[in-house]
Amino acid sequence: MCSTSGRQFIHLRSAQCFSTVSSKKLKIPHNLREGEDVISSLHDDVLLFILSFLDIKFAVHTSILSKRWRSLWYSLRVMNFDHRLYPWFKKFPFKNSLDEVITVVPNVQEVYLKLSSEPSHCLFTWKSIRVLKLKDVDGFIWIRNPHSVDLPALEALHLTRVVLNMKLFNGFLSKSPLLEALTIKCCDFIDVEILNISSPKLKKLCRDYMTKRFSLENLSALVSAEIDLHFPFGSNEEYTKQVIQFLEGLSHAKFLTLSASSLEIFSSAMGTLQCLPTQLSNLRHFKITSSPNDACAHVLQLLKSSPNIESFHLEITWVNLNSYVGRLYWDEPLFYSTVVEVYWEAEQQFQCMYQLKFIKIKNFLGCENEIKFLKVLLMKATVLEKISIVLAQVWPYSRDKMMSVVWKMLQSVPRASPHVILEFVNCFVLKL
């Protein structure tokens, strides 16, 4: 769910680098003779930008090129280290030499580590670091208690397959006053039952494959959240209360992405609720991954609490087509029957959505639940402009027939918005 965060920081460093270069007049000779060194004529900021994509091992190797390059890597602002490039890594662990690296390149701002053993504790007091990305490539990295955590410049923290305790995690939050982006993927936390995240300046939160229950507090600056949960909330009152508190923690987000497992967890706890008492009134862009069996009532239950969304993206997961509990109406005479409405009479009272302009459904198969879902949104979205449908990659010889039947079915639905375009991606566009 969180694969774009690394690219975003690459773009950031690119923008910073070239903004620095553009502020100075960079002159490269046009009539270079054969054999002349073009690269060395570039500005230091450009060369450091190039080195920022290399592992520190190869960045250091450039020091033998010439006097110009001998000490250039000392000014690196981005350090990459992948232990798989070092056959001697297990004999001479990187953590034993990290202190020396910090001494030589003290101004590094972004650190990207791929390790198989615990890093040096001095990493957690490297005061110049703005971005820290720590990933295990063999299993899990166990981080014991460092003497202290002091990262006053840290803005983005990305942990993948890391094991740590609550004391250390709280240290990251409390000793990093500028922290704006937090990504936690496949991590484990020892000596804690419920993980609490509280950070008033946090703008982006990504929790991928979380097996621990956790709570969200004091996230008043939150703009974007991606949540992937893999633990049972249950269906009793206690768990329902936890779900409500969890959603309250996300109430400031404008962009929200929920995985299929997260929706399933919420659904089991929300089963007895007619509507959520928590309003996601700040939410503007909502993305959900869901199985076809959950893609109706539980999604709409969340939409009821999101009155101001402008775009909604539903990605349907087809792990096993035969597991779908429902009917493929588009290829049956019953498709034209009023039976589609029987189970959704209660949803006719669904409030109007006055901001929703764009709907996208990926892996659409024309199933009973999908049609019900689209009909309700057509009847309630007053400013809807476009429905974009990406068809599932099955039954290619029936796709034209399915599109025709779906279009006719939706065309007969009373619409709240007078101008709606139905687009079958990579196929054709129709006006409803």
ChimeraX attribute file (.defattr): number of C-alpha atoms within 10 A of each C-alpha:
attribute: neighborCount
match mode: 1-to-1
recipient: residues
	/A:1	15
	/A:2	17
	/A:3	7
	/A:4	8
	/A:5	16
	/A:6	14
	/A:7	10
	/A:8	11
	/A:9	14
	/A:10	16
	/A:11	11
	/A:12	11
	/A:13	18
	/A:14	16
	/A:15	12
	/A:16	14
	/A:17	17
	/A:18	14
	/A:19	12
	/A:20	12
	/A:21	16
	/A:22	10
	/A:23	8
	/A:24	10
	/A:25	8
	/A:26	11
	/A:27	9
	/A:28	12
	/A:29	9
	/A:30	6
	/A:31	6
	/A:32	10
	/A:33	9
	/A:34	6
	/A:35	6
	/A:36	9
	/A:37	10
	/A:38	11
	/A:39	10
	/A:40	13
	/A:41	14
	/A:42	14
	/A:43	15
	/A:44	16
	/A:45	19
	/A:46	16
	/A:47	18
	/A:48	19
	/A:49	19
	/A:50	12
	/A:51	22
	/A:52	21
	/A:53	14
	/A:54	15
	/A:55	18
	/A:56	18
	/A:57	15
	/A:58	14
	/A:59	21
	/A:60	17
	/A:61	12
	/A:62	16
	/A:63	16
	/A:64	11
	/A:65	10
	/A:66	10
	/A:67	9
	/A:68	13
	/A:69	18
	/A:70	14
	/A:71	15
	/A:72	18
	/A:73	23
	/A:74	19
	/A:75	15
	/A:76	23
	/A:77	22
	/A:78	26
	/A:79	23
	/A:80	20
	/A:81	18
	/A:82	19
	/A:83	21
	/A:84	13
	/A:85	11
	/A:86	13
	/A:87	9
	/A:88	11
	/A:89	16
	/A:90	11
	/A:91	7
	/A:92	11
	/A:93	18
	/A:94	22
	/A:95	18
	/A:96	11
	/A:97	12
	/A:98	16
	/A:99	16
	/A:100	11
	/A:101	16
	/A:102	15
	/A:103	10
	/A:104	15
	/A:105	16
	/A:106	18
	/A:107	17
	/A:108	21
	/A:109	20
	/A:110	24
	/A:111	17
	/A:112	18
	/A:113	19
	/A:114	17
	/A:115	23
	/A:116	21
	/A:117	20
	/A:118	17
	/A:119	21
	/A:120	16
	/A:121	18
	/A:122	17
	/A:123	19
	/A:124	20
	/A:125	16
	/A:126	21
	/A:127	19
	/A:128	17
	/A:129	23
	/A:130	22
	/A:131	22
	/A:132	21
	/A:133	17
	/A:134	20
	/A:135	22
	/A:136	20
	/A:137	17
	/A:138	12
	/A:139	12
	/A:140	19
	/A:141	23
	/A:142	18
	/A:143	16
	/A:144	13
	/A:145	13
	/A:146	15
	/A:147	11
	/A:148	14
	/A:149	24
	/A:150	19
	/A:151	25
	/A:152	19
	/A:153	18
	/A:154	25
	/A:155	20
	/A:156	22
	/A:157	19
	/A:158	19
	/A:159	19
	/A:160	20
	/A:161	19
	/A:162	20
	/A:163	17
	/A:164	18
	/A:165	17
	/A:166	17
	/A:167	15
	/A:168	19
	/A:169	16
	/A:170	17
	/A:171	16
	/A:172	20
	/A:173	22
	/A:174	17
	/A:175	19
	/A:176	23
	/A:177	18
	/A:178	19
	/A:179	25
	/A:180	20
	/A:181	21
	/A:182	20
	/A:183	19
	/A:184	20
	/A:185	19
	/A:186	16
	/A:187	20
	/A:188	19
	/A:189	19
	/A:190	12
	/A:191	10
	/A:192	14
	/A:193	11
	/A:194	12
	/A:195	18
	/A:196	15
	/A:197	18
	/A:198	17
	/A:199	23
	/A:200	17
	/A:201	19
	/A:202	24
	/A:203	19
	/A:204	21
	/A:205	23
	/A:206	21
	/A:207	20
	/A:208	20
	/A:209	19
	/A:210	18
	/A:211	15
	/A:212	18
	/A:213	17
	/A:214	15
	/A:215	17
	/A:216	16
	/A:217	15
	/A:218	15
	/A:219	22
	/A:220	17
	/A:221	15
	/A:222	23
	/A:223	20
	/A:224	20
	/A:225	22
	/A:226	19
	/A:227	22
	/A:228	23
	/A:229	23
	/A:230	17
	/A:231	15
	/A:232	17
	/A:233	21
	/A:234	16
	/A:235	17
	/A:236	13
	/A:237	12
	/A:238	11
	/A:239	18
	/A:240	21
	/A:241	14
	/A:242	17
	/A:243	23
	/A:244	16
	/A:245	16
	/A:246	18
	/A:247	19
	/A:248	18
	/A:249	21
	/A:250	26
	/A:251	21
	/A:252	22
	/A:253	24
	/A:254	19
	/A:255	20
	/A:256	22
	/A:257	20
	/A:258	20
	/A:259	22
	/A:260	22
	/A:261	19
	/A:262	22
	/A:263	23
	/A:264	20
	/A:265	20
	/A:266	25
	/A:267	23
	/A:268	18
	/A:269	23
	/A:270	24
	/A:271	15
	/A:272	12
	/A:273	11
	/A:274	8
	/A:275	15
	/A:276	16
	/A:277	11
	/A:278	18
	/A:279	20
	/A:280	25
	/A:281	15
	/A:282	17
	/A:283	24
	/A:284	19
	/A:285	20
	/A:286	21
	/A:287	19
	/A:288	22
	/A:289	23
	/A:290	23
	/A:291	23
	/A:292	23
	/A:293	17
	/A:294	18
	/A:295	22
	/A:296	20
	/A:297	17
	/A:298	19
	/A:299	17
	/A:300	18
	/A:301	19
	/A:302	21
	/A:303	22
	/A:304	18
	/A:305	17
	/A:306	21
	/A:307	20
	/A:308	20
	/A:309	23
	/A:310	20
	/A:311	19
	/A:312	19
	/A:313	18
	/A:314	22
	/A:315	20
	/A:316	22
	/A:317	17
	/A:318	16
	/A:319	9
	/A:320	8
	/A:321	12
	/A:322	8
	/A:323	11
	/A:324	14
	/A:325	12
	/A:326	12
	/A:327	14
	/A:328	18
	/A:329	21
	/A:330	21
	/A:331	15
	/A:332	10
	/A:333	8
	/A:334	13
	/A:335	19
	/A:336	13
	/A:337	11
	/A:338	8
	/A:339	11
	/A:340	17
	/A:341	14
	/A:342	9
	/A:343	9
	/A:344	15
	/A:345	10
	/A:346	9
	/A:347	15
	/A:348	11
	/A:349	10
	/A:350	16
	/A:351	13
	/A:352	17
	/A:353	23
	/A:354	17
	/A:355	16
	/A:356	23
	/A:357	19
	/A:358	20
	/A:359	21
	/A:360	19
	/A:361	23
	/A:362	17
	/A:363	17
	/A:364	22
	/A:365	27
	/A:366	21
	/A:367	21
	/A:368	20
	/A:369	22
	/A:370	19
	/A:371	21
	/A:372	20
	/A:373	18
	/A:374	17
	/A:375	20
	/A:376	23
	/A:377	19
	/A:378	22
	/A:379	19
	/A:380	22
	/A:381	21
	/A:382	19
	/A:383	19
	/A:384	26
	/A:385	16
	/A:386	20
	/A:387	22
	/A:388	17
	/A:389	21
	/A:390	17
	/A:391	20
	/A:392	17
	/A:393	10
	/A:394	12
	/A:395	9
	/A:396	9
	/A:397	8
	/A:398	10
	/A:399	17
	/A:400	10
	/A:401	12
	/A:402	19
	/A:403	20
	/A:404	11
	/A:405	18
	/A:406	17
	/A:407	17
	/A:408	13
	/A:409	15
	/A:410	17
	/A:411	16
	/A:412	10
	/A:413	14
	/A:414	13
	/A:415	20
	/A:416	19
	/A:417	16
	/A:418	12
	/A:419	13
	/A:420	19
	/A:421	16
	/A:422	19
	/A:423	19
	/A:424	19
	/A:425	13
	/A:426	9
	/A:427	12
	/A:428	9
	/A:429	14
	/A:430	12
	/A:431	11
	/A:432	17
